[in-house]
Structures are given as C-alpha cells and as structure tokens.
Amino acid sequence: MKADIRYFLIVVILATFPKTTYGDSQIKIGLLAPFSGEFQSVGKSVFNSARIAVDKINNENFIILPRDTKGNNLETLKQVESLYIQGVRIFIGPVFNKNLKGLEKFKDAQFLSLTNKILNNPENVISAGINAKSQFNAIKKYQELKNLKKTLILIPKKDYKEEIERAIKDSKFKAKKVFYYDTEPTKLTKQIEKVTKYNIRKQNLEDEIKRLENSNEANKEKKIENLKKRDTLGKISYDSVVIADFDESLKSVTTSLLYTDVSPKKVSFISLNQWFDKTLFKETASQPISFPSVNKENFDEFRNKYKELYDYNPNQLSLITYDLVGLLYYLLIQNDFEINEDFFKRESKFKGISGVFVIKNKEINHELNFYSVQKDTFIKIF
C-alpha cells in the first residue's frame, strides 16, 4: 500500500470514542456482511478483500472479526451485540442501508457502512460508499470543463430520489430543469417526449415542409427532400442531460431520448457511477455517455490481484472495503494507537486505491474521476 494512502478513514470511525490506548494489545474490528443467504456472494467478496488488506498489514494484534448478518436487520443487531459485549467498538459494515436500523443503541460504537445512502442514518453510522453528492460534485466539475450551462436532470421515481435531491442541493449543482419520470416503459417515452418538447419539434418540421411545398423558393424540392430525412426541427433547449439511473433502466431512458431525436452528438449524455459496466459498449447509438467513478487503473489492478487469489471477480464494494481496513490501521499508527473524539472533528483528505476521500462534518465524500464510453473503451476525462 502506498505511503500516500495511509492516513484516512480512521478519522471517521474513531471520532465519538473516549480516549483509549491500545499499545500492544489487540485491536479488534468487526466486519458485518452477509456470508449466507441471498447476498452471500457480496459478503464473500467483502470478506476476501478485508483479508487481503489484513495480510498486507501483517500484524497479529490487528484482528478482523467477521460476522454473518445474512442480509437481515435482526441478525445484524444480534451479531453487533455479540461483538459489542467482547469490547468491539469499531465496525466495517453493515453492507446494506436496510440493516442500519437499531444501531443507534450502541452509542459508543461507530459503524462505517458500505452503503452510499446518507439520509436518515443513525448518528453513529457513516456511509463510505460512493454517494450521490460525490457524484454530482464530479459532474459539476465536468459541467464547468465543457462549459455546459443548460442541464436537464432526469430522476427516476425510485427510493433513492431524495438522495439525488439532497445531492443536487449540497453540491450547489446548477440545472436548467429537473424532471421526474416513471421507469415503466409505457409511461417513460411519453414523459421524455414531454420534457424534450418532441411533439412541438415534430410539428415544426411538418409545418416547414408544408410551407416550402406552398412556396416559390428556389431549390425547394431539395430542401424538402433534406427535411424529410429528419425527425424534428428546432433546437433542444438543453446542452446536457444527467440521467440518474442504472442498468436497463438507464438504457431505456437513452433509447427514449434517441427516439425523441435527442442525440449524444449534440447533447451531452451523463449518468451516475456505472462501475465500468461493459454492456454500455453495445449501446453505440447512446455514445458518448460519461459518468463519474473511482480510479479505473487502480480498480483494474485490484480486480486482477483479487482474481489471481480467488479465481473470480470481486464485487465493487470490495475495493472500498480494502481501503477501509488498511487506512484504519495506518491512521491508528499515526496516532500512537490512541482513540479520541478529536480525530473526527478534523477535516481530513486522504488518498486510497479507490481515489481521494474527504471527511468533513461526519460525512465521507469521494473526489471522483470522470470517464466517457466511446465504442469499446472507457476514456478518462479527468
């Protein structure tokens, strides 16, 4: 692990503790993840990445205690209580936002959850995932870089809608319009038609063709021929569109935009973090489409190392888990293994293999890179 990533996340999880000195005694970190049940593959990947980090640290007094939450809230509380009785006050996890309920009763413990949701979490839970604010901060930087001043934000009517709204506000993101859409295909296209004023632009084309047909303009036949090759007439009132969606739902939105004659060649298509989803390569008509994400070079290096050890690709949460374990340990070293509330009060900025982390006001944000999908390549913009 490089020296410049040694100082980061312990600031977050040790903040509210009374002063404690570990010295040569064991340091126990709880690891809460689903090792059985529906999401066991996620838990296995998280555990293996933690093990890679611990092996690299190579200190027998630094111990990770994994516990199976089964992806269940009651089981999570049961496992936390078991470790809490043993004196554990630092936890990585839970993985899922739905498993955070009830953790507030362990007041002097701190939970560094892998969720990217920050709203309505218990006070002793800090989200370490790639949250929406971090993503909109990066999109804002891209917006300024490309001089985009008329941005349309499309937000699906999903359970993370409020997270997006909060992110737009906190990042002070400038948008010309925010529009909410249904993900049901039969409703989606009609709604995209509405927000892009497709019917008006289509009518403009029909009107212009009729006008030329009834005119005495020179070369009108050629002009009409050219117009009939088009779908609409008139400029889109946006120079960029941010689609706050993922996977097939994202592709449905880009398909609807293309149907309404909104092309990424004229309007910048931007999405949220896609974790380098290669299925986007197949969507050539929707390219280029850009998104914020972690550092791809480091991500690829980590995945290659992980696959070499375990013979399968890790979940993306593994990269964050790896950083958390290593940075916890190194920051403990920097503070002589003393835990006190001052750590958490300081504004800190550190670099991990997933990128730069920023800690401020009981919140973790990531300084993300930005990538564009063009043909079969992810091109780094910054």
Number of C-alpha atoms within 10 A of each C-alpha: 13 8 9 11 22 22 23 26 32 24 27 30 25 25 22 20 19 12 12 10 12 13 11 9 11 12 20 18 21 22 30 30 30 28 21 15 13 10 13 17 15 20 27 18 24 29 23 18 24 25 17 16 19 19 11 11 15 9 12 11 13 17 14 18 15 21 23 20 27 20 24 17 18 15 16 25 19 14 17 24 16 13 20 17 9 10 13 18 22 23 24 26 29 32 26 18 19 12 23 24 15 13 22 16 12 15 13 15 22 25 28 26 26 25 21 21 22 22 12 10 17 16 12 21 25 24 25 28 21 24 20 26 26 25 27 26 22 23 24 19 16 21 20 11 11 11 10 18 14 17 22 22 21 20 21 21 13 12 7 15 14 14 16 19 14 15 20 21 12 14 17 13 16 16 18 14 13 15 14 17 18 16 19 10 13 9 11 19 20 15 17 24 18 13 16 19 16 23 13 15 19 17 15 15 19 16 13 15 20 12 14 16 14 10 10 9 11 9 9 16 13 9 15 16 11 11 16 12 8 11 15 20 18 13 12 16 14 19 18 23 26 22 22 21 21 15 11 12 17 19 17 18 23 24 18 19 21 15 15 22 19 25 19 20 12 12 19 21 24 24 21 20 23 18 13 19 12 13 11 23 18 11 18 13 15 21 20 23 24 25 28 29 23 25 20 20 11 15 20 11 11 20 19 16 15 20 12 11 11 12 10 12 14 22 16 15 19 24 23 23 28 23 23 21 24 24 24 21 23 20 20 21 13 11 14 12 18 17 22 18 16 14 21 23 16 15 13 17 19 18 21 25 21 24 20 18 21 17 20 15 10 18 14 24 22 26 22 24 22 23 26 19 22 17 15 13 13 21 15 16 13 13
